[in-house]
Amino acid sequence: MKAKKEHSEVSVHLNKKLVFDRVYPFVNNCVWLLFFCNLCFLALNHDQTHWDNLGIIRINRFTILIWTIVTFFAAIVLTYSRRYLNGFTYRAGFVYLTLGFTISVMLFVASEHVLLLLFSWFAMGFFMARLIGSDKDWGEAKEASKFAQKYFLLSGVCLSIGVLLLAFKSSNFMISGIIAALLNLSKPILTNSALFIITAAIIQSAIYPFHRWLLSAMTAPTPASALMHAGFVNGSGILLTLFSTLLFTTGTLPLLFIIGGVTAIAAQFTKLLQTSIKHKLACSTIAQMGFMIMQCGLGFFNAAVAHLILHGFYKAYLFLSSGENIEASVPIDPLPIRIRPLQAIAVFVFGLLGACLFATLTGKGNAMDSGVFLTVTVAITVGQVTYNIVKQHSLSIWQKLLWPPIMFFTGIGCYALIYNVVTKLMGDMPGIDAPLPLSMIHILIGILFIASFFIMKLGVYRKVPWIYVKLLNSSQPYKKTILMFKNESI
């Protein structure tokens, strides 16, 4: 009887596998079809500012833009997972969770009613936490899932308090109605709501001090990590964009700028201390999310959306190709900076040219406002690329003069194209491109950025033990997600 029962269970398992193997391609093709439909619809109707408003959902150019990006990443992940997760016991669950997460993001972006907005935000966290713990037989994965879920629930509670406070005080449960009624609400109500919404955003984007859930989420399958870093953490940029008018009204943008700046700098330092490729990528994501929050704090919500799109493509590729570099690398001492006078001149000249090109193509940095900060950041980036090229002994003098302009012309040109397209598609949204007056905060953070760049390159932080230890400790995952169950079984 026992043998007969085991044979029956095996038969049921095989039948389920056969059914799933037939359903998987159909589901994958449907997601690809949805992506192409969104893309075509956006291309054919890019001049139409508003298509439909059914009371609980809102469909406009921004909605279709994000839907196009989300469905593309979902289709890529499902296609990649078809072979990568072949033989994985919980592959079916992974696919269903991926679809659930995709649908919840699409609902969140299109939400017009407050309750749908909150429901989709909680749903995003629920599905992502389950994706982190996809392997139900792995103790550390279950702990990472529970740990992340606590953060996501806290984020949802903060968002609920902030949004419902506005809804009840304005007697309106439609997002557009709430935004229109902001000027009729008291300053304390607006400020408290803004702070709760900002807290919800920085928790989901793993901004300091809420970054440990992302460092602990390495238990997720690689496709889930790609979806997480390319889509989930970027959701805060969309949330802040939807409530940009509230942030302008309450004057909380400088707070966003400071929080994002500190996170971007700290995460870049901690990235240098990692030996695991996935933890390097996690720290890189935290730094990029910090920079995205900074762009919101500068008043450039369109730049933040362009950044989250580009970061999504970049990080999804890195995670899906991380298997090639999955082995931990041995830390080595960085080479000292030794730059000759002619090399220094080349770095300065090309950095200046890159900044001028950036300001010309995007319009940021042409006036003495917060756009200057982004232009200076571009100059530093171009200067760094130039230095990496001119220090190569294998290149001739002509190659060293030719490659920098090719690199920054191509890179800045592509960014400017995407930035201008995103700006046009978001043209009907209020306050998405409103630079702030240049302040002392912007100048101080800018100086800190430049100083941090040289501190990183010179390796000064390695020579100060307490800084090194502090950075190392702050970049550690939650303790129960690191070999706890394996240690107990030995």
Disulfide bonds with the S-S distance in Angstrom:
none
